[in-house]
């Protein structure tokens, strides 16, 4: 199955938005017993967002090169 690059770009942008919203949610104050697990999840999500942004930049560069 072939995917259109623009569709992949749009999907990555949406995923980044959702993940960043989750990071904000995890940054809010919480019960002390949950703080460590929330900070670990937040750090993991930040790494994931960084990787997705790199992929997005790559795809946008490829898309710009084709046009």
Secondary structure, DSSP 8 states (H G I E B T S, - for coil): ----HHHHHHHHHHHHHHHHHHHHHHHS---HHHHHHHHHHHHHHHHHHHHHHHHHHHHHHHHHHH-
